[in-house]
Amino acid sequence: MQRNKELGSVDSHMPRAVRYLREWPARHGRTVHNQVIRGASYSLGSGAVSLLIVWFETRR
């Protein structure tokens, strides 16, 4: 049980984090999985635009 005392702060935050993730879709109308995919697609698009800008700037 000594290990639980050392990790007490981590262990106490886990139930709160799990509850937050379970309640998240009700507040936002989306699932966490769909939101992660949406964020990844925005990041991919941003990277593509950055690559195009760099390519354009090197061509001038």
Phi, psi and omega per residue, in radians:
M1 nan -0.178 3.111
Q2 -1.061 -0.621 -3.127
R3 -1.075 -0.681 3.126
N4 -1.115 -0.612 3.107
K5 -1.180 -0.677 3.137
E6 -1.196 -0.625 -3.116
L7 -1.788 0.385 -3.076
G8 -0.973 -0.730 -3.113
S9 -1.198 -0.650 3.117
V10 -1.193 -0.789 -3.127
D11 -1.107 -0.602 -3.110
S12 -1.320 -0.391 3.136
H13 -1.464 -0.423 -3.084
M14 -1.074 -0.850 3.137
P15 -1.064 -0.637 3.120
R16 -1.148 -0.719 3.132
A17 -1.170 -0.720 3.121
V18 -1.124 -0.751 3.118
R19 -1.107 -0.718 3.122
Y20 -1.063 -0.762 3.137
L21 -1.191 -0.579 3.105
R22 -1.247 -0.589 -3.129
E23 -1.493 -0.229 -3.054
W24 -0.997 -0.821 -3.116
P25 -1.059 -0.612 -3.138
A26 -1.149 -0.618 3.135
R27 -1.347 -0.609 -3.001
H28 -1.922 -0.169 3.114
G29 1.323 0.190 3.112
R30 -2.355 2.792 3.058
T31 -1.553 2.762 3.137
V32 -1.083 -0.719 -3.137
H33 -1.025 -0.844 3.136
N34 -1.122 -0.627 3.130
Q35 -1.187 -0.648 3.088
V36 -1.124 -0.762 3.114
I37 -1.101 -0.720 3.123
R38 -1.089 -0.778 3.109
G39 -1.112 -0.686 3.118
A40 -1.142 -0.685 3.134
S41 -1.186 -0.660 3.064
Y42 -1.112 -0.714 3.113
S43 -1.123 -0.727 3.116
L44 -1.107 -0.747 3.102
G45 -1.118 -0.705 3.113
S46 -1.113 -0.715 3.102
G47 -1.126 -0.680 3.124
A48 -1.140 -0.745 3.116
V49 -1.119 -0.742 3.105
S50 -1.067 -0.727 3.111
L51 -1.102 -0.727 3.092
L52 -1.102 -0.703 3.128
I53 -1.132 -0.782 3.115
V54 -1.083 -0.766 3.117
W55 -1.059 -0.801 -3.135
F56 -1.076 -0.754 -3.121
E57 -1.161 -0.587 3.116
T58 -1.319 -0.388 3.128
R59 -1.382 -0.388 -3.103
R60 -1.405 nan nan
